[in-house]
Amino acid sequence: MRSNSGFRLQLLLGGVLLANMVSPAFAKAPPADSGKPADDAAVAADPQQGLGDIVVTATKRETNLQKTPIAIAVIDSAAIKDRHIQSLIDLADGGVPSLRIATFEARQSALTVGIRGIVPFDANQTARDQGVGVYIDGVYLGRQQGLNAALFDVERIEVLKGPQGTLFGRNTEGGAVSIVTKAPTGEFGGNATAGFGNYGSYNGQLHLNLPAYANFAVKLDGIIQHQDPTTRDPLATAIGWNAYYRVGGRISARWQPFDGFTADISYDKARDENTPFFSQLVNYNPLNRTVGVIDTTTNRIVLPGSPAGAPSCTSSTISATTCIAPLPALVGVHTNRQSVADVGVPQQYSVDQTEGESIKLSYKLSRALELRSITAWRKVATNQWDNSGGPERVAFAPNGNFSRYSLSDLYQSQFSQEFQAVGSIPQLDYVAGLYYFYEQARESAATPSTNKWNATGTAYSINSSIVSGAITSGNQGWEYGSRFLQRGSFAKARSYAAFAQATYTPDFAPVLHLTVGGRYTKDKRNGTLYLVSGVATNYQFTYDRGRFDPMVTLAVDAAPNVNLYAKYATGFRAGGANDRSSNFGAFGPEAVKSYEIGAKMDLFDHKVRLNLAGYIMDRTGTQTDFDNVDTSQFLPGTTTPNPTFNLHTENTANAPGTSKIRGVEVDFTARPIDHLTVGASYAYTYTKVPLTANPNPGPTFGVLTPVFVVYTPPSAASAFVDYAIPVGGSDTSVRIHLDANYADAQYSFQSETVKTDSSFIVNGRIALTDVRLNDHGQKVTFSFWTRNLFDEQHIYRRSAANAAVLGDYANFNPPRTFGADVGLNF
């Protein structure tokens, strides 16, 4: 753990106090009865006027959510605070039922993001992409790595459901997640928060707006988040699992030298240190195979009753002459979430470092034409250290190695440029643009074993992290310079696009709105798999394709505050190559056609809001992964080391025919009485992928295999209650928030029939908001929050790949966390 964590917390608390002391000297003091509101109050509508309008930018212009014919969920700054959302992984509890977020493998260092059944299994590579685009202030993030960095002063998160191929382009066939941050205001002010919680957690953030000078406004953001592990590691020098330490800063500036022109410039840098979730054994020998015994004369596992010197019987092939290895006495089967691992293994922080600069220019010449430019450079570096498996993912072997340390170093950089022309003329709103994207990524990986059993499985030792002599698969450590690299690859991608979209509202029928759009995209990608199992290779990959994505929407204002729409849209995920395969196996793009109808209604004088959507999506070329980890430590029937032990291989195939995705979504919000807001959302998703031929070499090659869409529950729902109790005649109130989130059991591996558990997570927060400190408008908020209030536990990821040789392993959701925060607005 970090010995200086206490100092950092003191520093944060000191920063809050300092801001309180110095701000009166710089702030323009508002009238005593009109102090600037805290975030908790700023986003709330006037309770006497019903539900407030929500502004979104899904169409590249600011529009009212209820008048935008797109299925959108919006998580505003109040909801982010109420749910204690610190990074995107905190949305994994299902607050937006159609949005599914999960770790890749068990790692917090890379996130899997899906919407409406478009969820990749393994996009955590150099030459492939996700099916849902993630954007920060209009800038596309090209890799899964780095997505779990701390969120900077977010104004809202827009979840755009369904293909966004026209305005957002490639890799948005399922939708897009658009993160919008708060811009500089030009007036002195800001807020600071500091807090602490269980599992040694602490957090702090400071957001400071400086007074504008010479038409320049500057904003500074800083953030820190820490949590100790929720599953402890018995090895004293190791960190444990589900721990994190995130820190980051951003500076943004807005220049407005004359009316109509705005230049926004920003730079951010963040570091996310994290450990994976723990993988634990949830059953043993589920196929009821014969359990072998140890022959102490040969250190082999043999069938019971075999004579001394008999051959080993361990094999994944089930027959009368084969067996399963016994379970060591130190390893247990645990059907509940473990707080302490059975066996200690080396585990250190994975480190994600993200950095980016952006320049956004806009010049509004008139209502008919606004010109925009978004230029961005970003990069991410991920040094992965994943030892979550321990002895739970490899069969016991006398004097054998175990605990696969999955190590990876990925470095990616990207550049993007977008030009837009946006405007309105009589009867027509339009947007048109050009887009360019370039990225390069490089990765290498190793999988040493960190531990070794004794002959009987009653004790173990830790292997050396540094080795001498020739480095081989059987003689390797995990420090740099001692790794036996299993694979290495690099890839480059370029994408060019031109797009346009227009909405026609005829004077003769102003209740009708016809939107037509299209985007042409040209994708080019090339790469090399230059290392496989320690052997230099030169497997080349080239991809060069173009496609057009149309969109047509007809919307009708059926009645005041009742808007209906019907929409046809397409989207795609670019093809690529699998760098876990033995030859950089290529696969083609997948594409989706979507047919959607929806209704958006504000009823009863804006006291009730009801949004409905139903859709049919047909996907072709579904990218399906078949993976395998070689867990055989010795060659069959011998004690000769297996040179491919721990090797992870994976091949990707495009499923034949059409994958079917069908769904219904309901979003309901109401303010039945003053100060009370309630809401509920529901998503039903049906998915069916055709049988797909297994591309992996071996006896299963070409076998038609059932495949599934991962992390997509058939039914998912969420609900919330917000109640604000005014205190006296001031702006102070007691704010109570409670939300509950449910999801059905779901698949977590594309080619495995085993499912996860269903889940039901409740979160809550109670806050005393806007307590006035002085006549300068400074206010303080005290809050207590909890995530997973009832300490519910469920398996969110489960594999039966080792059922024939050991048993199922699984990852559980995080336990209950809670804490207290103090926030100052000045």
N, C-alpha and C positions, 0 to 999 in steps of 0.2 A: 504494500500500500504506500501511499504518498505521505512521507513524514512531514511535509510542509503544507498539508491540506488545511490544518488549523490556521496557519498564517494567511493562506489565501482567503479563507472565510472572514478573518478579521479585517483583511484588506478591503473586501467587498463591503462589509458593514461600515467600515470607515469611509468608503466612497459615498455611500448613501448619506452619512452624516455630513460629509464635506459639501455635497450638493445642496443639502438643506441650509448649510451655513452661508454659502457664497451666492446662492441664486438671487436673493433680494437685491444684491448690488447690480445685477445685470438685467433683471426682469423688468418689463414694463408693468407696473402694478395695476391690475384690473380693479374695477370697483369692488368694494367689499362684498356685495351681494351677487357678483357674477364671476366667481372664480372658475378657472378652467376645470372642466370635469375630468375625473379619472377615466381610464379606459372602460371600466365596468359600466359607467353611466353614459359615456359618449356614444356608444353604439346602440343604446336602447331607444326605441321610439317613444314618443309622448304617449303615456298610457291612456290619455283621453282620446287619442286619435287612432287607436288600433295598431296594427302591425305596420312598421315602417318600410319604405322602399329599400331594395337591395340593388346596388349598382354592380354590374359585371362588365367584363371586357372580352367576352368570349368571341365577339364578332369584330374584334380589333377597334371597337369604339365603345364608349361608355353607354350602356343601355340598362333599362330596368329589367331585373330578372324576370318579372312576370310578363313582360312583353317581348322576351327573347325566345324564339321557337327552338330552343335547345334544352335538353334535360340537363340541368345543372344543380349541383349541391354546393352551397357556400358555407365555409367555416370561417366565421368572422373572428375579430380579435378577442371579443368577449368569450366566445366558445373555446378558443385556444387557451384562454386563461382558466375558464371554468373546468376544463377537462385536463388541465396541467399537461398540455401538449408541448413538449420540448423539442422533439424532432419527429420526422415522418413515421418512425416506427411506433410512435404512440397512437397512430391511427389504425394500428393492427387490431384493436379491440372491436372494430366494426361500427364506429360512429356514423359512417356513411356506408350503408349496407352494400351498395354496388361496388364500392372501392375496396379492394383486398390488398393488404400489404403484409408481407412476411419476410423473414430472413432468407437469404440464399444459403442452402445447407443450414447450419445453426448460427451463421455469422451475422453479427450486427454491422460488419464492415461493408456489406452489399445487400441491397433490398430488392425484393421482387415486388413489382407494382402491377396490379391488374384491375380492369374494369369490365363488367358485363361479360365475364367468361373468356376474356382475352388476357391470359396470364401465362407468361413464359415459364418454363421449368428452369432453364439454365441459360441466361443471357450474360452470365458473368465471365465473358471471354473477350478476346481482342477483336474478333471479326463477326460479331453478331449483335443484335439489338433487342430491345424490349418492344412490346406491342402497345405500350401506353407511354406517351411522352411526358416528361417532367420538365417544367419551365420555371425559371426564376426571373421575374420582371421581363418576360418575353424572350428570354434566352434559353435555348434547349440544352439540357444536360445529357451528354452522350453516353455515359456509362452508369451501370448499377452502383459501382464503387463510389463512395462519397455522398450518396443520397441521404445518409443518416446523420449528416452534420447538424449542429444546433441551428435552429431557426432564428433569423435576425428580425426583430420588430416587425412581425407580419401584420399587414392590414387585413388580408383575407386569403383563403385558399379556395380556388374555384376548381371543382371537380366536374369536368365536361364529359358527359357520358355518351358513348357511341362514337363512330368514326368521325374524325376531325380532319380528314384528308385534304380538304380544300384550303382552309386557312392555316392549319398547323403542319400539314404535310406528312412526310414519312414517319413510320413508327408510331402513329396515333390511331391505329385501326380499332382499338378498344376505347380510346378517349384520351384525355389529357388532364394532367394535374398542373394548374397554373398558380404559382405562389407569387403574391403581390405584396411587396414591402412598402413601408411608409416612407414617403419622400420628405426632404427637408421642407420646413415651413417658413424659414426666414425670420421667425420670432423666437426669442430666447425662451427655452422651456424644455421639458422632457420628463422622463420618469426613471426611477431606479428601483430595483427590487432585490432583496436578499432573503434567503430562506434556508431551511435545513429539514431533514427528515430521517426516517429509519434507514437501515443499511448504510449508515454513515454518509448519507447524501447531503449535498449542499448545492445551492444554485445562486447565481447573481447575474444581474444585467443592468446596464446603464445605457440609456438612449438620450442623447443630448443634442438639441437644436440650438445653433448659434445665431445671433442676430445677423440679418442680411447686411452686407457691405458691398457697395458698388454693384448692386444687382446680383451679388453672389450669396447664396444661402448654403450653409454647410451643416451636415448632421453626422454625429459620431455614434457608433453602436459598439458595445462590447458585451460579451456574454461568457459565462462559465457554468458548467454543470458537472457534477460528480456523483457517482454511486459506487459503493463497495459491492463485491460479488454477492449474489443471492444464493449461490451454491458454493460452499467452501471447498477448497482443495487441501487435502491432508498434508501435501508437500509444503513445508514451511516457506520455501523460497518462491513458491508459485503464487499467482494472483487469485485464481478462482474464476468462476463463470458468471456471466451477465453482470460484468462491471463496466463502467465507462468513465471517461474523463474527457469532456469536450470544452474547448476554449476557442474563441474567435473574435474578430473585430472587423468592422467595416467603416469606411468613410465615404460619404456621398455628398455631392455638391450639385446645386441647381443654379444655372445662370440664365437670367431673363433680361437681356440688355434692352429689348424694346418689345412692344406689344406684339403678340402672336408667335414669338420665337422663344423656345425653351431648350436648353441643353442640360441633360442629366448625366453626370459622370460619377461612377462608383468604383471602388476597389474593396475587395473582401478577401480575407484569409482565415482559414479555420483548421483546427486540428482535432481529430476525434480518435481517442484511444479507447479501445473496447475489447472485450473478450466474448467468445461465443456463448450461446446457451448450452447447458450441459446435456449430453446424450446419455441416456440411462437405459438399462436392460429392463424391459417390461414383461418378458416371458422367456422361458428356457425350454428348448426342445419341443416346440409346439407340434411337431410332426410325430412325436412319440417314437423316435428312433432308439435303437439299442445304444446305451451309453457305454463308451469304452472305458477301460481301466489302464493305469500306467504300468508298463513293464519296466521295472527299475533296472533290469540288466541291459536294456538297450535304449532306455528313455524314449520309448515309443508308446503310443496309445493303441491298444489291441482289444479285440473282442474278449469279453469275460470268459475265463476258462481256457484261454489260448496258452500253448506251451511257451516257455521262455524262448526269446528270439523270434517270435512270430512277427510277420510284417504289420506295419501300421494299418489300421482299419479306417482311419478318418478320411472321409470323402464326402463331397456334396452329392454324389450319386447314391441313391438309396437302394440297397440290396441286402441279402442275407449275410454278405461278407463285409459290409461296411458299417460304420458307427458314427456317432457324434462324440466329440471330445467332452470330458467331464467339465463341470463348472468349478473353477477354483474356489476354495473355501472362503477366500477374501472377497469374492464377488457375489453380490446378491441380486435377486429379482425384486424390483421396486415398482409397484403399480401406482404409487403416489409420488409427487414431486420431491426430489431429494434436496435436502438443505446442506448435506455433506456428501462428497463422493466417497465411494468405498476404497479407492486406490488413489494415491497421490501421483500426479504427473506434472512435468514442467508445463506451465502455461503463462505466457506473458501477453502484454497488450498487442493486439493488432493496431496499426497506426494508419489512419486516413488523413491525408493533407490535401485540402482543396484551396484553390486560389483563382480569382477572376477579376477582370476589369471590363467595364462596359461603358459605351458612349451612346446615349440616346438623344437624337436631335429631332425636333418637330418645329415646323414653320407653317402656321395657319395663315394662308394668304387671304382666304375668305371662307364663308360657309361652304362654298363649292369645292374648295381644294385645301387640303392640309398635307404637307410632305413630311415624311418621317424616315429616319434612318436609325437602325439598331446595329451597332458594331460591338462584338464581344470576343474576348480571349478568355479561355478557362483551361485549367489543368487539374489533374488529380493524381496523387501518388498513394498507393496502398501497399503496405507491408503487412501481409497476413500471417498470423500465428494462431492456428486452430488445432488445439489438442483436446477437443471436446469428447472424443470417443473412448479414450482409456481402454480398459479390457472389455468394454461392452459391445465393441464392434469387430472383434477378431477372436476366433476360436483359440482356446488354450492349447499350447504345445509345450512339453517339458523343456526347460532351458530356452524357451523361445522368446523372441521379441514381441512386444505388443505396444499399443497406443500410438496410432498413426498421427504424426504432427504434420498437418497440412500447411505447407509454407508456400507463399506466393508473393511475388513482387510485380506490381503492375504500375506502369507510368503512361498516362494519357494526356494529350494536349489537344485543344480544339480552337478553331476560329470560325465565327459565323458573321455574316453580313446580310441584313434584310433592309430593303427599301419598300416603303408603302406610300400609296397615294389614297387618301381617304376624303370623302366629301359627300355633300348632299345638294342635289338640284331638284327643281320641282318634280315631284312624284318618284324620285329615285335617290336611294342611298347606296353608295358604292365603296368598295375597297379593292385595290389592285396592288400587286407587288412583285418583287424579285427576291430570290433567296439563294444564298450560297453557304455551304457548310463543309468544313474540312476537319478531319481528326486523324491522329496517329496514336497507336497504342502498342505497347510492348509488355510482354509478361514472361516470366520464368517461374517454375514451380518444382518443389521437392517434397518428398514424403518419408522422412526418416522415422524410425521407431525410437521412442524415448525410454522405454522400460523393458525389463527382461525378467521372466519368471525363473524361479529355481526349478528343480526337477519335479517337485510334487505340487507346485502351485500354492504353497503355504507361505511364500515370501517372494519379494521381488527387489530388484535394484534399478537404479537410474543409469542409463547408458551415458557415455561421455558425449557432451555437445560438440567437442572438438576431437577430431581423429587425426592420426598420423598415417603415413604411407599412402598407397594408392587409394583414391576415393572410388568406391564401387557401391552398388546397391546394398551389399552386405557389410560395407565398412564406410559409414557416413555419420555425420553429426548434424546438428541443426544451426550451428553458428555459420555466418558467412565464411566461405573458404573451406568448409567441411561438408558442404551439401552435394549430394549426387542429384543433379537436375534431371527430373523425369521428362520435362517438356520445356520448350521455349518457342515463342512465336512473336511476330510483329505484323501489324496490318495498318493500312491507310485507307481512308474513305473520303470520297468527295460527293457532294450532292448539289445539284442545281435545280432551281424550280422557278416557275412563273405562275402566278395565280390571280384570279379576279373573282369577285362576288358582288352582286347587286340585288337590291330589294326594290321592287316596283310596287307602289301604292297608287292606283289610278284615282284620279279626281272623281270619276263617275261611280267608283265603288271604294270609298276610303276605308271600309272595314276589311278589305282584302289586301294581302301582302304576299307577293310572289318573289321568292328569292332563288336565284340561279347562280351557280358558281362552278368553278373548275380549276384544277391545278395540274400542270404537267411537271413531272419530276424525272430527273436523270440521275441515277445512282451509279457511281463507279467505286470499286473496291478492289484492292489487291493485298496480298500478304504472303508470308512464308512461315512454314513450320520448320524451324531450323534445328530442332533437337527433339528426339524421342528416346526415352529410356537411356539417356546418357550418350546416345549415338548421334553424331551430326547428320542432319538430313537437309534436303532442299526441296521440300514439298511446296509447290506454288499454288496460289489461288487467285483467280481473277473473276470479277463480277462486273457486268456492264449492262444495265437495263434501264429503260424508260417506261413510264406509264402515265395515264391520265386518270384523274379522280374527279368525277362530277358530283354535284350536289343540287337537289331541287327541293324547295320547301314551299308549301302553300299554307299560309296562316290566315285565320279568320277571327275578327273581333266579334264573337257571337253575341255578346251583350257587354254592357259596361263591366270592366274588370273580369271578363271571361274570354280567354283566348284559346283557340283550338289550332292545331297544326298537324300536317302530315308531311313526312320527310323521307327522301331517298338520298343515301350517301354511300360512298365507298371509302375504303382506306386500305393500307397495306403495311406489312413489315418486310423490310428488305431482306433479300437472301444473304447468305454468308457462308462461313466455314467453321467447323468444329475443331478447335485447337486441342481438345482432349482425345481426338481420334488419332489413329496411328499414321494417317496420311493427309491430314488437313481436309477431311472429307467435306465436300461442298454440298449445299442444299439450296433450293430455290426460294423465292419469296412466297409469302402467304398473303392472301387478299380477302377482303370481306365486303359483302353487299348488305346494306342495312335498310330495312323498311320500318318506319316508326310513326306512330300516331301519339298525340299527347294533348293534354288540356292543362291550362294554368288559370286558376280561379282565385280571386279575392272576394270573399263573401261577407255578408252581414256587416256592412260598413267597415270593411277591412279588419274585422275581428277574427276572421277565419281565412286561412290560405290552404288551398288544396291543389296539388300538382300531380298529374297522372301521366304515365308513359307506358306504352306497350311496343315491343319491337320484335322483329324477326331478322336474324343475321345468318347469312350463309357464307361460310369461310372455305376457301379452297387452298390447297397446299399447306395445310396445318403443319407447322414445324414441330416434330415429335422427337424427343431425346430418349435414347436407350443407353443407360449407363451401367457400369460394372466396376467394382473395386475388388481386385484379387486379394482375398484374405487367406490364401493358402501359403503358409510360411515355408513349407517344404514341398519338394516334388512328390507326387503321389507314391505312397508306400515306402518312402525313404526318409532319411534325416538330412538329405542334401538341400541346402537353401534354395528357395525358389527365387530366381532373379527378377521376377515381376511382382514379388510380394509388395502389397500396398499400392500398386499401380492403379490409378483411376483412368479407365478408358470410357469413351462415350462416342456414340455416333448418332447423327441426326438424319431423319428421313421426313420427306413431305408426305403426309397421309394422303391416300388416294381419295378421289371423290370429294364430296361436300360435307363439311362438319356443320352441324346444326346447332344454333344458339337461339334460344327463345326466352323472353322475359317480360316481366311486368314490374313497374316501380310506382310506389305511392309515397308522397311527402305531404305531411299534414302539420300545420302550425296554427295555434289559436291563442287569442288573448281574451278569455271569457270574462274576466273581471280586471279591474285596475291592478297593476303590479304583478299579475300572474300570466306567465306564458308557458304553454305546453306544446309538445310536438312529438311526432312519431313518423318513422320511415320504414318502408318494407320493400324488399327486392326478392322476386322469384326468378331463378335462373335455371334453365334447362340446357344441358349440353350433351352432344352425342358426336363422337369422332369415329370415323370408319376404322375397321380393323386395319392394322398397318404392319407391313413386313418388317421383322426385326433385322436391322442392318449390321448387327454385331457379328464378327467372325465366330465360328464355332457351331455347335450342334443346333443352336436356335436360329441360325442365319436363314432369313427368308420366311420364317414361320409367321403366319398372320397372328397378330397379338392385339388383344383389347388395350386401348390406350384411353387416357382420361385427361380432362382439363383440371389442373391443380388449383387449390385454394379458391374454389368456387362452390360455396354451399348452395344447395337448391333453394333454401329459404334463409333469409337474414333480415333482422329487424333491429331498430333502435328506437328509443323514446327518451324524452327529457322533460324536466320540470324546472322552471326558473321562477322564483318568487322574491320580490323585493319589498321589504317592510320599511317604510319611511321612519326616520327617527327625528322627532320634533319637527320644526319647520325648516330645517336646513336641508342641504343636499345629501346629508348622511343617510345611509340606509343599511339594513341587514339584507344581504343578498344570499339566497339559498339556491344551490344548483344540485340536481341529481340526474344522472343519465344511466340507462340500462341498454345492453347490447347483446343480441343473441345471434348465433349462427349454427346451422345444421352441421353434422359431420361432413367431411369433404376429403377428397384425394389430395395427397401431397407429393406423389410421384406419378409421372405420366404413364409408366408401364407397370405399376403395381396396383393390385386390387384392394389392398388394405386402406382403411380410412382413418382419419383423425377422430377425436371426440367432438361432440357438439360443445358449444361454449355459451356462457352467460356471465357477462362482466358488468359490474356496476361501479360507477365513479361518482364522486361527490365533492362539493366545495361549499363552505360557508364563509362569508366575508362581511366585515364591517367596513363599508366603503366611504370614501370622500369625507373623512374626518378633518375638518378645517384646522390648520395649525396656526395661521396668522392671517393678516389682512393682505398679504401679497398673492393670494390664490393658491398657496401650497396646501396640499391635502395628502393624507396618508390613508392607506387601506391595510387592514389586518385580515389575513385569511388562513384557513385551515383546509387542506385538500387531501383526498385519498383516491388512489387508483386501485381497482379490484377490491372494493370495499369488503366483500364477504370472503376474500381469500379463496375464490373459486380456482380450481385447478383443472386443466384439460390438456390433452396432447394436441399440439398444433402441427406436429410433423412426425410421421411414423413410417418406418421401413421394415418390410419383411424379407429383404434381400438375403439376410443371413439365417432365415428360418431353418434351413437344412443343416447348418453347421453350428448354430448357436441359439439364436432367437431374435425377436423383434427388438429394435432400439427405437427410442422416441425422445422428443424434446417437449417439455412442458412450457406453458405460458408463465410469465413472471408472477411472483407472489404479490400479496397486498403491499402497497407502499403508501406512505402518508407523510405529511410534513406541514410546516407553517411558513408563511411568507409575510414580509412587510414591504409594502410598495409606497413610494413617494412620488407624487406628481408635483411638478414645480414649473 
